[in-house]
Amino acid sequence: MRERVYVSQACNGGRRVVVAIVTRAFRVRGSRRGCERRLSTLVAATPPPSAPLLLLATMSAADLQRPASRVRAIFSDLDGTIVHFPAWFEEHGIKIVSRDAQAKRAVVESPTGEQRVCRLLPSSTMGDGLVSERTVELIAELRARGVIFVIVTAARKSTLFEREPLLPPSDAYVCETGSRIYRGGLDALDEAWAKGFEEVSGPLERELDVSERPEPLWQLFRRFQAEVPGLKCDARSYYGCFRVDTQGNTAVEAALRACIEAHLPHGITWAMNLGKYDFFPSASGKGNAVAYLQAVYGVRADESCCLFDDDNDLPMAERCAVHYLPGLTSQSVSRAAAEHPEWHVASKAGQGVFAIEECLEQLLERVVREQEGGTVDVGGGGGSGVAAPTASKGPAALTFSS
């Protein structure tokens, strides 16, 4: 496999840094000159070290010849990624053929007749949540090979605690859109992390009615209740975030957007999840939670993989170099996948447990090859990559073989 690196220099705070795009790992569309212009802009903006597509470093021959990093950690969304619902997968021809609520078991069948035994999670507003036994096995195999596995979900505390016995065992759990982090079990809340945004949300373990919480997050919640008629506001079992739902009403949507534009406080941000709005401290969020755990575990972004499907997962994806998508739940993720042909979108995308099994099987194959010293194709999605550069003035295009 041939690898091309485009190298450019840009000024950053009086320093000259070298910027490289490795097209085997990150395929970039457009001309070399266009790449150079975008790189200069991005460097001037000083992106975080983990930003995908960019490698900011002082280059040397050793740096250029260093092999692709191994996957050491997987950060995975839950609903739509590990857990799947009939409301989504039935559109793709998948159906539940048997269901035993008492045994917490169900069987799903694909259009081709394949069947999977699944764990049946407690019913929610989305209906039956299903996790295939094969999904659990594949995650166990990855962890047995020393790969850290972390569940990162927007789900409220009570939902995570109720589901946890039926979920794949994980090294850490993140819920409430990155506000709660548990390491070593659900009885071990990471209090150091939560302290970082306590002034915005209040203490996460405080049992206080939302009407009495004085912090900016809950002031915003009460404002929405008072100023956006028809908006469904949900703070049940939420302590570090809350959710609102316009229920598809365009007038309510417009009123909410206007209220956000006029009154969103500093230190609070929002993301779309399952068609609803989640509001949370800017210092939390899925992306920041992943960056924090990468530091805790000593894992770099280029050693991290993201499994995801929805809009609120994109900040988490930006912290990882490897991406697998079992579905494209939102338009923003569909656009992002089109812009990133190196992302691995399942050929069975949308087919629930069959799609995530495909992603996990490919990921396990990759990890096995990496650990056994084989070569790894870190491209994906079937894109063609960047055309071979031609001789020209300006930054050099370096080509070498791996």
Secondary structure as the mmCIF struct_conf table of DSSP 4:
data_model
#
loop_
_struct_conf.conf_type_id
_struct_conf.id
_struct_conf.beg_label_comp_id
_struct_conf.beg_label_asym_id
_struct_conf.beg_label_seq_id
_struct_conf.end_label_comp_id
_struct_conf.end_label_asym_id
_struct_conf.end_label_seq_id
STRN STRN1 ARG A 2 ASN A 12
TURN_TY1_P TURN_TY1_P1 GLY A 13 GLY A 14
STRN STRN2 ARG A 15 VAL A 22
TURN_TY1_P TURN_TY1_P2 THR A 23 ALA A 25
BEND BEND1 PHE A 26 PHE A 26
BEND BEND2 GLY A 30 GLY A 30
HELX_RH_AL_P HELX_RH_AL_P1 ARG A 32 ALA A 44
TURN_TY1_P TURN_TY1_P3 ALA A 45 ALA A 45
TURN_TY1_P TURN_TY1_P4 PRO A 49 SER A 50
TURN_TY1_P TURN_TY1_P5 PRO A 52 LEU A 53
STRN STRN3 LEU A 55 ALA A 57
HELX_RH_AL_P HELX_RH_AL_P2 ALA A 61 GLN A 65
HELX_LH_PP_P HELX_LH_PP_P1 ARG A 66 VAL A 71
STRN STRN4 ALA A 73 SER A 76
STRN STRN5 ASP A 79 ASP A 79
TURN_TY1_P TURN_TY1_P6 GLY A 80 ILE A 82
STRN STRN6 VAL A 83 HIS A 84
HELX_RH_AL_P HELX_RH_AL_P3 PRO A 86 PHE A 89
HELX_RH_3T_P HELX_RH_3T_P1 GLU A 90 HIS A 92
TURN_TY1_P TURN_TY1_P7 GLY A 93 GLY A 93
STRN STRN7 LYS A 95 ASP A 100
TURN_TY1_P TURN_TY1_P8 ALA A 101 LYS A 104
STRN STRN8 ARG A 105 GLU A 109
TURN_TY1_P TURN_TY1_P9 PRO A 111 THR A 112
BEND BEND3 GLY A 113 GLY A 113
STRN STRN9 GLN A 115 SER A 124
TURN_TY1_P TURN_TY1_P10 THR A 125 MET A 126
STRN STRN10 GLY A 127 SER A 132
HELX_RH_AL_P HELX_RH_AL_P4 GLU A 133 ALA A 144
TURN_TY1_P TURN_TY1_P11 ARG A 145 GLY A 146
STRN STRN11 ILE A 148 VAL A 152
HELX_RH_AL_P HELX_RH_AL_P5 LYS A 157 ARG A 163
HELX_RH_3T_P HELX_RH_3T_P2 GLU A 164 LEU A 166
BEND BEND4 LEU A 167 LEU A 167
HELX_LH_PP_P HELX_LH_PP_P2 PRO A 168 PRO A 169
BEND BEND5 ASP A 171 ASP A 171
STRN STRN12 ALA A 172 CYS A 175
TURN_TY1_P TURN_TY1_P12 GLU A 176 SER A 179
STRN STRN13 ARG A 180 ARG A 183
BEND BEND6 GLY A 184 GLY A 185
TURN_TY1_P TURN_TY1_P13 LEU A 186 ASP A 187
STRN STRN14 LEU A 189 LEU A 189
HELX_RH_AL_P HELX_RH_AL_P6 GLU A 191 LYS A 195
TURN_TY1_P TURN_TY1_P14 GLY A 196 PHE A 197
HELX_RH_AL_P HELX_RH_AL_P7 GLU A 198 SER A 201
TURN_TY1_P TURN_TY1_P15 LEU A 204 GLU A 205
HELX_RH_3T_P HELX_RH_3T_P3 VAL A 210 GLU A 212
BEND BEND7 GLU A 215 GLU A 215
HELX_RH_AL_P HELX_RH_AL_P8 PRO A 216 GLU A 227
BEND BEND8 VAL A 228 VAL A 228
TURN_TY1_P TURN_TY1_P16 PRO A 229 GLY A 230
STRN STRN15 LYS A 232 ASP A 234
TURN_TY1_P TURN_TY1_P17 ARG A 236 SER A 237
BEND BEND9 TYR A 239 GLY A 240
STRN STRN16 PHE A 242 ASP A 245
TURN_TY1_P TURN_TY1_P18 GLN A 247 GLY A 248
HELX_RH_AL_P HELX_RH_AL_P9 THR A 250 HIS A 263
HELX_LH_PP_P HELX_LH_PP_P3 LEU A 264 PRO A 265
TURN_TY1_P TURN_TY1_P19 HIS A 266 GLY A 267
STRN STRN17 ILE A 268 ASN A 273
TURN_TY1_P TURN_TY1_P20 LEU A 274 GLY A 275
STRN STRN18 LYS A 276 PRO A 281
TURN_TY1_P TURN_TY1_P21 SER A 282 ALA A 283
HELX_RH_AL_P HELX_RH_AL_P10 GLY A 285 TYR A 297
TURN_TY1_P TURN_TY1_P22 GLY A 298 GLY A 298
HELX_RH_3T_P HELX_RH_3T_P4 ALA A 301 GLU A 303
STRN STRN19 SER A 304 LEU A 307
BEND BEND10 ASP A 310 ASP A 310
HELX_RH_3T_P HELX_RH_3T_P5 ASP A 311 ASP A 313
HELX_RH_AL_P HELX_RH_AL_P11 LEU A 314 ALA A 317
TURN_TY1_P TURN_TY1_P23 GLU A 318 ARG A 319
BEND BEND11 ALA A 321 ALA A 321
STRN STRN20 VAL A 322 LEU A 325
BEND BEND12 PRO A 326 PRO A 326
BEND BEND13 SER A 330 SER A 330
HELX_RH_AL_P HELX_RH_AL_P12 GLN A 331 GLU A 339
TURN_TY1_P TURN_TY1_P24 PRO A 341 GLU A 342
BEND BEND14 TRP A 343 TRP A 343
STRN STRN21 HIS A 344 VAL A 345
TURN_TY1_P TURN_TY1_P25 SER A 347 GLY A 350
BEND BEND15 GLN A 351 GLN A 351
TURN_TY1_P TURN_TY1_P26 GLY A 352 GLY A 352
HELX_RH_AL_P HELX_RH_AL_P13 VAL A 353 GLN A 371
TURN_TY1_P TURN_TY1_P27 GLU A 372 GLY A 373
TURN_TY1_P TURN_TY1_P28 GLY A 381 GLY A 382
HELX_LH_PP_P HELX_LH_PP_P4 VAL A 386 ALA A 391
BEND BEND16 LYS A 393 PRO A 395
STRN STRN22 ALA A 397 SER A 401
#
